[in-house]
Amino acid sequence: MLILITGQKDSGKTALCQRQFDLAHAAGWDVAGVLSPARLREGHKLGIETVDLRTGRRRLLARAREASSTPAGLHTDAWTFDETVMAWGNDVLRAATPCDLLIVDELGPLEFERNRGWTDGLVAVDSGDYRHALVVVRPQLLPAARARWPHAQVVDVSQSGQPGSSGETAPPAGDRLFPHAATGRGSRRRGPGAG
């Protein structure tokens, strides 16, 4: 099962992925991929970290871009990316499958619009070599993600129990997307369509 996690900025997409990781990991699942928590100082988002979910290793992926600067290298309007860490993240994603739960937080404009960034995340999701996958995608990129993965379900974390305008659903009670992750039951089948 592939689930696209979407929602507005700061709506809890990464937090939902973290909860799914915690539940699946506690149940003995092989969880792989990357999580991208914010690096905060006094409530302000200064950067984006990347966490390798298999090893727990953490690195600083991006720094907030100053409005007046014109950075060299890989950047968006808001962020300047460390290309060495981006390459490391691609290595993590290349080695992520097969697994029980693949988490890719997030695939954004770099990947969908510029064919840059975590391109190995796209390949890992395309492979289907997992039982379940969670992929964080911004609302404006949801049409591209749905076109690429038409079989995916969508969960909009910015909704409060109401379907979104495009048919997205809010996370289930307790944010448990995979109920059997709490019990550890279920096979560790591999391959496209598994699970």
C-alpha positions as CSV (number, residue, x, y, z in Angstrom):
1,M,0.0,0.0,0.0
2,L,1.3,3.4,-1.0
3,I,0.1,6.4,0.9
4,L,0.8,10.0,-0.1
5,I,0.9,12.3,3.0
6,T,0.0,15.8,2.1
7,G,-0.9,19.0,3.9
8,Q,-0.1,22.7,4.3
9,K,3.2,23.9,5.7
10,D,3.7,22.9,9.3
11,S,0.5,20.8,9.4
12,G,2.2,17.7,10.8
13,K,3.3,15.6,7.8
14,T,6.7,14.7,9.3
15,A,5.2,14.1,12.7
16,L,2.8,11.6,11.2
17,C,5.6,9.8,9.5
18,Q,7.6,9.8,12.7
19,R,4.6,8.2,14.5
20,Q,4.3,5.5,11.8
21,F,8.0,4.8,12.1
22,D,7.8,4.4,15.9
23,L,4.8,2.0,15.6
24,A,6.3,-0.1,12.8
25,H,9.8,-0.2,14.4
26,A,8.3,-1.3,17.8
27,A,6.5,-4.1,15.9
28,G,9.8,-5.4,14.5
29,W,9.2,-4.1,10.9
30,D,12.2,-3.3,8.7
31,V,11.6,0.5,8.2
32,A,13.8,2.3,5.8
33,G,14.1,5.6,4.0
34,V,14.4,9.2,5.2
35,L,12.7,11.5,7.6
36,S,13.2,15.3,7.3
37,P,12.5,17.0,10.7
38,A,12.9,20.8,11.0
39,R,15.9,22.2,12.9
40,L,14.4,24.9,15.1
41,R,15.8,27.7,17.2
42,E,13.4,29.7,19.4
43,G,10.5,28.5,17.3
44,H,12.0,29.5,14.0
45,K,12.8,26.9,11.3
46,L,16.4,27.4,10.5
47,G,17.1,24.2,8.6
48,I,16.0,20.7,7.5
49,E,17.7,17.6,8.8
50,T,17.7,14.2,7.2
51,V,17.5,11.0,9.3
52,D,18.4,7.6,7.9
53,L,15.6,5.5,9.4
54,R,17.6,2.3,9.4
55,T,20.6,3.7,11.2
56,G,19.4,6.8,13.0
57,R,22.2,8.8,11.5
58,R,21.2,12.5,11.2
59,R,22.7,15.2,8.9
60,L,21.8,18.8,8.1
61,L,20.3,18.8,4.6
62,A,19.3,22.4,4.1
63,R,19.6,25.9,5.6
64,A,17.1,28.7,5.3
65,R,18.0,30.9,2.4
66,E,18.4,34.6,3.1
67,A,16.1,36.6,0.9
68,S,18.9,38.9,-0.4
69,S,21.3,36.0,-1.2
70,T,21.8,34.3,-4.5
71,P,23.2,30.9,-3.5
72,A,25.3,28.7,-5.7
73,G,24.4,25.1,-6.1
74,L,21.1,23.4,-5.3
75,H,18.4,25.6,-3.9
76,T,14.8,26.6,-3.9
77,D,13.2,29.9,-3.0
78,A,13.3,29.1,0.7
79,W,16.3,26.6,1.1
80,T,19.9,26.1,0.2
81,F,20.7,22.4,0.1
82,D,24.0,20.7,1.0
83,E,24.7,18.6,-2.1
84,T,26.9,16.2,-0.2
85,V,24.0,15.4,2.2
86,M,21.6,15.2,-0.7
87,A,23.9,12.6,-2.3
88,W,24.1,10.7,1.0
89,G,20.3,10.8,1.2
90,N,20.1,9.3,-2.3
91,D,22.5,6.5,-1.2
92,V,20.2,5.8,1.8
93,L,17.1,5.7,-0.5
94,R,18.9,3.5,-3.1
95,A,19.6,0.9,-0.3
96,A,16.1,1.3,1.3
97,T,14.3,-1.4,-0.6
98,P,13.3,-4.1,-0.1
99,C,11.7,-3.2,3.3
100,D,8.4,-3.5,5.2
101,L,7.8,0.2,5.4
102,L,9.4,2.8,3.1
103,I,9.2,6.4,4.2
104,V,10.3,9.3,1.9
105,D,9.9,12.7,3.6
106,E,9.6,14.5,1.2
107,L,9.5,14.5,-2.5
108,G,9.1,18.1,-3.7
109,P,9.7,20.5,-6.5
110,L,13.3,19.5,-6.9
111,E,12.3,15.9,-7.7
112,F,9.0,16.5,-9.5
113,E,9.8,19.6,-11.4
114,R,13.6,19.7,-11.8
115,N,14.6,16.0,-11.8
116,R,17.1,16.8,-9.0
117,G,17.1,16.2,-5.3
118,W,16.1,12.7,-4.0
119,T,15.7,11.1,-7.4
120,D,16.5,7.7,-5.8
121,G,13.4,8.3,-3.7
122,L,11.3,8.3,-6.8
123,V,13.0,5.1,-8.0
124,A,12.4,3.4,-4.6
125,V,8.7,4.2,-4.6
126,D,8.4,3.2,-8.3
127,S,10.0,-0.2,-7.5
128,G,7.1,-1.3,-5.3
129,D,9.6,-3.4,-3.3
130,Y,8.0,-2.7,0.1
131,R,4.9,-3.8,2.0
132,H,3.8,-0.2,2.7
133,A,5.2,3.2,1.7
134,L,4.6,6.7,3.0
135,V,5.6,9.6,0.7
136,V,5.3,13.2,1.8
137,V,4.2,15.5,-1.1
138,R,3.1,19.1,-1.0
139,P,-0.5,19.8,-2.0
140,Q,0.5,21.7,-5.2
141,L,2.5,18.6,-6.3
142,L,-0.2,16.1,-5.6
143,P,-1.5,16.0,-9.2
144,A,2.0,15.0,-10.4
145,A,2.3,12.4,-7.6
146,R,-1.1,11.0,-8.4
147,A,-0.2,10.8,-12.1
148,R,2.9,8.9,-11.3
149,W,1.3,6.6,-8.7
150,P,-2.5,6.4,-9.6
151,H,-3.0,3.5,-7.2
152,A,-1.8,5.6,-4.1
153,Q,-4.1,6.6,-1.3
154,V,-3.9,10.2,-0.1
155,V,-4.0,11.4,3.5
156,D,-4.3,15.1,4.1
157,V,-3.0,15.9,7.6
158,S,-4.3,19.5,7.4
159,Q,-7.9,18.2,7.3
160,S,-9.7,17.6,10.6
161,G,-11.6,14.5,9.8
162,Q,-13.2,15.8,6.7
163,P,-12.4,14.7,3.1
164,G,-10.3,17.3,1.3
165,S,-11.4,19.0,-1.9
166,S,-9.7,16.3,-3.9
167,G,-11.1,13.4,-1.9
168,E,-8.2,13.2,0.5
169,T,-8.9,11.8,3.9
170,A,-7.7,12.8,7.3
171,P,-5.5,10.4,9.3
172,P,-7.5,7.8,11.1
173,A,-8.0,8.0,14.9
174,G,-4.7,7.8,16.7
175,D,-2.9,8.4,13.4
176,R,-2.3,4.6,13.0
177,L,-2.2,4.1,9.2
178,F,-1.3,0.4,9.4
179,P,-3.2,-1.1,12.3
180,H,-1.3,-4.4,12.2
181,A,2.0,-2.5,12.8
182,A,1.0,-2.2,16.5
183,T,0.7,-6.0,16.8
184,G,3.7,-7.0,14.7
185,R,1.5,-9.3,12.7
186,G,1.7,-9.6,8.9
187,S,4.1,-11.1,6.5
188,R,7.2,-9.4,5.3
189,R,6.3,-10.0,1.7
190,R,8.4,-8.3,-0.9
191,G,7.9,-7.1,-4.4
192,P,5.4,-5.0,-6.3
193,G,1.9,-5.4,-5.0
194,A,3.0,-7.0,-1.8
195,G,0.9,-6.1,1.2
